[in-house]
Amino acid sequence: MPINAHPDYIAAEREYNETQNLEDKIEKLKKMISLAPSHKGAEKLRAQLRSRLKRLQEQLTTFKKTKKGSQIGIKKGDLQVILVGKTNSGKSYLLKTLTNVNPKISEAKFTTNEPLIGILEYEGIQIQIIENPATEGEYFDKGLVHTTDTILILVNEIKEIDEIERKIPKTNAKKIIVFTKSDELTEEQKRKISANLQSKKYNFVLISSIMLEGIEELKGKIFKSFKILRVFTKEPGKEKSKKPIILKPNSTVRDVAEKILKGFSNKVKETRIWGPSSRFGGQIIGLNHKLKDLDVVEFRTR
């Protein structure tokens, strides 16, 4: 610590030492440089700080180049959820519980250093679940959070919510607060936490990936966070498709045809429909007919 250091410098140095994120460390270091003592006796300190800043900036440049290459292959699914939280918040355990992947789980900090992808099968649809590395680590990917549909914010303490939200870029994604490790809480603690989160109007759930407490409730909340239509297709004389086509609200029959194959709607001669938007099963409709969730559409082509 430099002689005659201002309290603001000391506070900035403490913040620098406590952060793990490379970009944040650079910002904290710049703050330290601006607050460093200006007298002659601190010349060596200022030189050391500038040298350290240069090294960190070089590391960030190298990291971004490497990271850019590592992200090729993460293609956003129709429905995507990102798990966001601090290190050891239970992200990997939840990914394993919800999906078909088996990530490395460890009590060591910052075990996950690249996004991990799994698929949740629920209500006949596939939901892409991605575990983002820890928010306070250098591998946290803000780009993934910016473009996703739903964000699960995993916390062990209520105060972590604000900390994590400050790390999240502006986004239109729905947010669900997931209070993890509920098996370590008493019933009274759970009641108080739920009351606190409810008073702040959070969409939340308390879970334990180990005991599977709250997992089905969480799946339901994830599903409801998407504003979608599930539309099945069928060929004449055959059963409907096993997997639905995912569409936005107010979509039409034309949208279904174009999602099957671009230009396919021009080849449609007749369309029949079964389900919530039909007046009766097998009703003949036009391409501009607005669909409802769980409709079944049959196309006859020219």
N, C-alpha and C positions, 0 to 999 in steps of 0.2 A: 504494500500500500504506500503511495507517495506521501511525502511530508507535506503537511498543510493542505491535504486534499479536501475539497468542498464536500459537504454531506451528500449533495446531489450526485457527485462523481462516485462516491462510495455506494450509493443506492443503485446507480447505473451498472457498476461493476458487479454487484450482487445479482441483478437481473440477468446480466450477461452469463454469469456462471451457472445460473439456474436453468437457462433455456437450452434445449437440445436441437431445435430446428435451425438449419444452417442460415436461412434467410433472416430469421429473427436474431440470430447471433450477430449477423452483419449490422443490422439496424441498432442493436444494443451497443455494439462496438463503436459505431459512428457517434452515438450519443456520448460514450465515454471519452472519445477524442475531443468532442466539442466542449466537454466539461473538465478536461484534464488541466492541471495547474499550468500556467503560462510562464512561470519564473524559470530562470536559467537552470536551476537544479533539477527541473523535471524534463529537460531536453531528451535524456535517454529514454524516459518513460514514453514520451510522445513518439519517438522514433520506433520503439517496440510496438506500440499500438498501431501505427501506420503499417508496419511490416506485417503484423498479424492480420490486419484488414485485407491487405493485398493477397495473402495466402488464402484467406477464407473466400474471397471473391473468385480466385482461380479455382478453388474446390467447387464452388457453386456452378461455375461455367462448365467444368468437366462433368459434374453430376447431372446437369440439365441435358447435356449431349447424350450421356449414357442412358438417362431416364427416357429421353425421347425415343430411343431405339427400343427400349424394353417394353414400351406401351403399344407397339404395333401388334395387333392380334387381339386387343380388347375391343371387341365390336359390341356396341350397345344393343341389348335385346329390346324387344317391344316393351317389356316391363322390367325396370331395373331399380334395385335397392342398393345403397351404399351403407356399409357399417362404419361409423365414425366414432372414435373415442381415444382416450389416453392409453398409454401402454399398460398392459395387465388389466384392462377393463372388461375382458371376457369376449372380445370380438371373435377370436379364433374358435373358442369353444361354441359360441353361438352359430358361427358359420357351419361348423361340423354338425350341430344339432339340427339346423334348418335344411341342410343340403346334402349333396352326394359326394362332398369332398372331405378329405381327412388332413387338415392343415397341421403343421407342427405347433404343438401347444407346450408352453414352458412358462415357469415362473420368472425366468430371466426377462429383463426389460428389452423392448425393441426387438422381439423375436421375428416379427413380420417386417420385411424390408422391401416387399413389392406386393402389389394388389393380388389377392387370391379370389378366384371366381368359382361359384357353385350355382346349382339350379334347384330352386324350391318348386316342387310340384304341388299345386293347391287348386281346388275347385276346377280341375280340368285344364289349367293353364300352367305355363312354365314362367317362373319369375327368376331373373338373373340377380344373384346376390353377390356383391363384391365387398371383400374386407379391405379397407384402406389402411395402410400403415398408421401408426400412432400419430395423433395431431401434433405432439410436441417433438417429434423426431424429424430428421431431415428427409425421409422418404414419403412423407404425407403428400398426397396428390390432390391439389385443389381443383385441377381440371376435371377429374372424375366427379367430384361433388357438384361442380357447377352445372353439369349436363344431365345429372340423374333425375329420376322421377320421385323417389322417396329416400329420405335419409333417416337411418336409425342412429340416434345419438346415445351411445352407451356410457353410463355413469355409475360410479359407486357412491358418490355423494352429490347432493343437490347443488352445491356450489360449483361443481364441475361443468354444469350446463352452460353458464355464461362464458366460462373459459373456452369451451369447445366452440360455441357459437361465434365467438370472435375470430376463430380460425377458419370458419366456413365462408366462402365467397357468396356474394349475392346470388340467390337462386329462387326459382319458383317451385322447387321441390317441396313436397309435403314432409313434415318432420314428426317423428315419433320418439319420445324420450323412453329409453329402455333402462330401467334401474336394475342392474344385474346383481347376482349373488344374493338373492333374497333368502336363500336357505340359511344364511348367516345372521338373519335378522329375527327379532322376536315379533310376535303378532302386534304388540303395541308400537314397535318401531315402524312396522309396515303401515299401520294405520296412520301414524303421524306423517310419514313420507307421502302417502297417497293423498292425505288432506292438503298438504303443502302444495303438491303438484297440481291438484285439482283447483286450488284457490288461484293459481297462476294460469289456469285455463290451458294447461299443456295436454296434448294427446299423449298418454303415457301407459306403461305397463310395467309391473314388477315381475322379474323372471329369475329362475334358477336353471341354467342349462344342465347342471348336474342332476337335479331332482325333477327336471322337466316342468317345473312350476311356471305357469303363465305362458308357456310356449304356444299352445293352441290359441290363446287369446291374442298373442302377438301375430300369429299367422293371419288371423281374422282382420286385425288392424292393418296389416300390410296389404291384404287384398282390397280392403275398403278404401285404401289411400289412392287407388288408381280409379280414375273416371273412365271406364271402358265399357265396350259392348263385346260380348262373346257370341260370335255367329258361326254356326256350323253349316257346312255345305254338303250336298248329296248329289249323286248321279241318278238319273231316272231308273227306277226299279231296284235301287240299292239302299243300304242303310246310310245314315248320316256319318260324316267324318268323325273320327275319335277325338281329334284335337280341333278346337275352335280357331277361327281367325279373330285376331284382336283388332278392334276398331275404336275410334273416338266417338263420343256421344253425338247424336244427330247424323250419323253416317247413313248412307243410302245403299241400295242394292248395287248401284253402279260402283261404289267404293269397294264392295266385296269383289266384284268381277275384276276390277283393276288391280286389287291386291293379289289375286290369283295369278294374273298375268297382264302386264301393261298392254292395252289395246283389246283385251278380251271382251270388254263390254260391247264392242262393235260387232261381235260375232254372235251375241245372244239373240235368239229368236223368241224365246218364251221363258218366263221366270215364275216359279211357284214358291209359296212360302207356308211354313208351319210355325206356330209359336205365338208369343205374346203380341206381336204386331199384326197378326192375321185375324180376319173376321171368322174364318173357318179353315181347317186344315187343307192344304193344297190350293189355296187361293191364288189365282193368276194376278200378278202385279207388274208394274212398270219399273224401270231402272231408277226412277226418282223416289221410290217408296222408302220412307224412313224406317229404320230398323230399331228393334228393341233387344235387350239382353236375352240371349238363349234362343233367338230365332234360328230356323233352319231354312236355307235357301237352296232351291234346285234350279239349275240352268239347263236349258235346251238350246243348242247352237244350230246355226244355219248349215 
